[in-house]
Amino acid sequence: MLPRIERFFWFDNQVRQKSYPNATSLAAKFYISSRTAKRDIQALINTIGAPLEYNASRRGYRYSNDSYSLSWTRFSHQELMAILILRQLIASTGTSMSPLTNELNALCEKMFNNLEQCGIDQHHLSNCFSANWSAFIPVDENVFQKLGEAVLTQHKVYFSYHAPTHTSATTRTVHPHHLQHYNGSWYLLGWCQEREDWRTFQISRIHDLHICAETFSYQDPKTWKHKIEGACGIFQGEHRHKVVLLFSAARAPYVQEQHWCDGQQHHQRADGRLQLTIPVADYREIIMKILQHGSEVEVLEPLELRQKVITEIDKMTKKYK
């Protein structure tokens, strides 16, 4: 949870317990300056609208309206339902699938003291929605939480990274800019000081991560967005190839309803076959997707990709002969 929001909830809880908190107690609890604590209290009053009033005799704050509590009461019933369904979908995959499960549960507990009062039966909800991810890669929750904090607070991180193509781990100091979830896996995009360039790291391969005291300057997304979007698959880049695939008439209806990536184009031929055109920055993942469709698809362009697929099919044929 963001540090300031955590301070807000703590202060709210102290007020509702009639402990009469003030800037001094808030600063002591979270090791912040008195000036920061005073700004937090003013934000609660002026931005969030909490009915705080100072009691001189108790030297602390109370609510002028005893029924008030810091909660997400401004959410509509549909918005509450959406958050609860999201929690259920993530929880049904198990904590190893998402490091956000515990945080969502904690958020819901703070949002709803009693779900039934919102007209939502929690037990019934668990029977109505679920999700099933296959071939996902578990992420260390501690690593994910530290990375999330570093991205939000713009602190450098130092960690050990063990790529499957290397026999030993390397140590990296990275300016973390973006966390991306893709097909059951989490990835970190950051500026690597050792490589002096942008690098994408699979978070499951990150170990012994430490948040550095030193901060970094967050670069304009225009300079790195092409590293995470624009082409088909997880492998991105500035240079892209136009890939043209031709699917059989039998497979066409299934492919046509799928979203492979932004910028894809469909062309239905008179004989029922489907021509799919997509931008690709790297051939590795698209070759695997092509092979999944077997004889139901043919690579038309580019010739380089077509030859790579032919070579892979030849290797497979030899293996099974």
N, C-alpha and C positions, 0 to 999 in steps of 0.2 A: 504494500500500500504506500502511496506517496506520503512522505514524512509530514507534510503540512495537514493533510486530511486526517492522518492519525492523531495529530495534536488537537484538531477540531473535535474529534470524537471523544478524546480523553477529557477535554475541557467540558464538553456537553455532559458526559457521564458524571463528572465531579459536581457540576451545578445541580443535576437532577438528584444527586445523593445529598444535596444541601451541605456540601463541604466548603462552599464559598471560595472557589479558586480565584487566583489573581495572576497578574503578569509574573510575579516572583515565583509562585509555585509552578507555573507553566514552564518558565525558563529552567528551573531546577530539575523538573521531571525529564526534559528532553535535551538538556545541556545546550540551550540556545541563549542568545543575548536577551537582555531585558527589552531592548528596542524591538527585536523580532517578535517576542511574546506580545508586546503591546500592539504590534501590527496585526498579529493573528486575531486578537480580541476585537480590534476594530473591523477586521474583515468579517468576522462572525456577525457583528452588529450591522454594518453598512452593506455588505455584499450578500450575505446569506439571509439576513433579516431576522436573526435570533433576538428575541426580546430580553436582552441582557440589561440589567441595571445594577449599579454599584451600591453595595451596602456599606456605609462608612463604619458603622459599629462593628461589623464582622470583617471589615477590610477585604472583601471579596465580592464576587458577582452571584446573582441569583436571577431566575426568570420571573418577569412580571406576570407571565402566564404559566402556571404550574403544569398545565397539560402539554406544553411544548417540549419537543425533543428533536435533536438533530437527526433527521431521517429523510428518506427520499419520498416524502409525502406528495411531492408535486408530480410524481410519475402517474400516468394513467393506468387503468387496469390492464390494458393491452401491453403496455410497456413492462409492467410487473411480470406479466405472463411470459413475455419474451425473455426476460432475464432468468426466470426460473427454468424455462425450457432449455436455455443455453447451458445452465448448470447441470441439468439432467443429461443432456447430450454428451457433455464432456465427462461427467462422472461415470457414465455407463461404459466408458472406454477404460476405466481404471486410472489410478493416479500415475502409473508409469507412462500413460499416453500424454497427459498434459500436466505440466507443473503449475497450472493455474487452478486446479481443482480446489485446493485448500483455500485459496484466496476468494474464489467465487462462493464457497460455502460460508466463509467468514463475512463476506459482504452481504449475503442473503440474511444471515443471522442479525446483522445490524439494521438491515432494511425492514425486516419483518419480525416482530416479536412473536407474532402468531399468524401463520399463513392462513388459517381458517377465517380470520377476521377480514382477509382480502377476498374471501369467497373461493379460495383455492385449496383443494384437498391434496396435501403433499404426497400421501400414499397413493392416491389415484393418479397423480401426476407421474409418479415413477413407473406406472404401468402403461402410460399412454405414449411415451417418447423414449427412444433409445438411439444409439449410434454404434456402428461396428466398423472399426478401422482394421485393415489387414496390412501386414508388413510395415507397421510403424516402428520408429526407432525411439526407445525411451531416452529421456533427458534427465540428468541429475538436477533435482529441484533446487538445490543450493546454488549450483552454477547458474541456472536460469534466473533465479531471484537476484543474484549479484549483477548479472549482465543487464537485467531490466533496470536496476537502480543506476548502473553506470551510464546507460543510454540516456535516461531521463535527466541525470544530474551532470552529464558531460564530463565524466571522469575516465581517465585511461585505465585499461585493465592489463594485467600481466598473467599469462597462463602457459601451460604445457599443451601442445597439440600433437596428436599422433594420427597422421593420415595413413590409411591402409596401404598406400603405395610405398611407404617408408618403413624401414625396420626399427627405427628409433624415433622418439619424440623430439620436437623442436620447441624452443621457448619463444614466445611472441609478446611484444608490447603493442597493443592495438587501441586505436581511437574508435570505440563502438558507435556506429551511426544508426543501425537498423537491424531489428530482429524480424525474420520472415518465417512463416510456417508454410511448408509445401509438402503435400502428399504424405502427411504423417511424420514429417521431420522438421526440426527447427534449425535455422541457419542464422549466422551473424555476418553482417557486412560491416567491414571496418577498414580503416587505414592502418596498414601494418608498418611499424617503424623499421623493422628488420629488412623487409622487402622494398620499402619506400614506394608502396603502391597499394591500391585497393585489393582486398582479399575477402573471399567468402569462406567462412568456417562452419562446418557442421557441428552444432553445439554438443552433440553426444560424444564427440571426440576431444572435447576440451576438458582438461583436468587441472587441479591445483590452481584455480583462478583466484586472483587477488585484485581488489580495487585499489588503484594507485591514488595517492593524495593529489597528484597533479591533474589538472583539468585540461581539456582541449577545446579548440574552437570548432563548433559544429558547422560543417560546410554546407553550402547551398545544395539542396536536393537535386537541382538541375545538373550538378557535376557528377552525381553518382546514381541517379534513378535508373539509368540504362543498365546498371549492373543487376537490377532485380526485376525488371519488367520490360516488355516490348517484344520478346521472342517467346517461342514455345519451349517450355521446360524450365528447369532450374538453372541451366547454363545460359547466361546472358552476356551481352557485349555490344559494342558499338557496331561491329561489322556483322551483318546478317545475310543469310542466303534465302532465296525464295525456293521453298520446297513444294513440289506439286505431286500429290498422291492420287491414284485412281483406284477407287473401291468398287467392288462388284455390285451388281444390282441387288443381290441378296443382303449384302452388308450395308449398303447405302443408307437405309432408313435409320439404322442404329448410330452410324457415324454422324448423320445430319443433326441428330438431337443432342450431340455432345458439344461442349465448349472446350476446345483444345487450348486456345489462347486468343488474346485480343488481336485483331487484324486478320483473322482467318476469313477465307472466302470459299463459298460453296458454288459449284456449278453442276447442275443436274443434266446429264446427257440424255439424248432421245431414247437410248436403249436402257435407261434406268441406272446406269453407272454414275457414281458421284466423284467429281473432281474436287479435291480439297487443296487449297493453297494456303501455306502458313509461313511466317518468318521464323527462321532458325539460326541461332548463333553458334551452335555446337552440335555435331552429328551424334554424339554418344547416346543421349537419351532418346532421340527420335528413332534411331535404329532399333532400339528395344521396343518402342511402340509399334513400329512397322512389323517387326517379327511376331508380335502378339496377334496380328491379323492374318498371319500365314499367307496362303494363296489367294485370299480375298482382297489383297491390295497389291498395287504395283507402283514403283517409284518412276515417275516420268522425268522429273527434274530435281536437282542438277545431276549431270552425268557422274560427277564424283561420288555423290551419295548412292546413286544407283549401283555403281561398281562396288562400293563398300558393302552394300546389302548382298550383292551377288557373291562376293568373297566369303561373307559370313555363312550364307546358305551352303556354299561348297564345303566349308569346314564342317557344318552340321551333317551334311550328307555323308562325308567320309567317316564321321564318328559313328553313324548309325548303320553303315553298311557292314 
